[in-house]
Amino acid sequence: MISLVLFIVVIIATIFFFANSYATRRTEGVKRKQYQAKTNISMGILFVAIGASQLLLPVQHWFRALLITFIFAVGLINLFYGIRNWRKFRTAAEEK
């Protein structure tokens, strides 16, 4: 059940990633920065979901566990900085 939910999260995050990435290329200014931040959030969710789904499988080798942990960590970093930048550019857009 958990792996099915994570698979659905991966699919949805991938769709949002491509949609926000496409919108980033089509806009200018502060709106572009907001779309870039949303792209980072989507990518962070995508990496965290992939890492979590791989952690549910049995790990036979230490190198695989290290790579899964790295993917999970990169996802958390993308998620953190994406949310931080989205908040920053959202307030900048509201002031404008």
Secondary structure by P-SEA (a helix, b strand, c coil): caaaaaaaaaaaaaaaaaaaaaaaaacccaaaaaaaaaaaaaaaaaaaaaaaaaaacccccaaaaaaaaaaaaaaaaaaaaaaaaaaaaaaaaaac
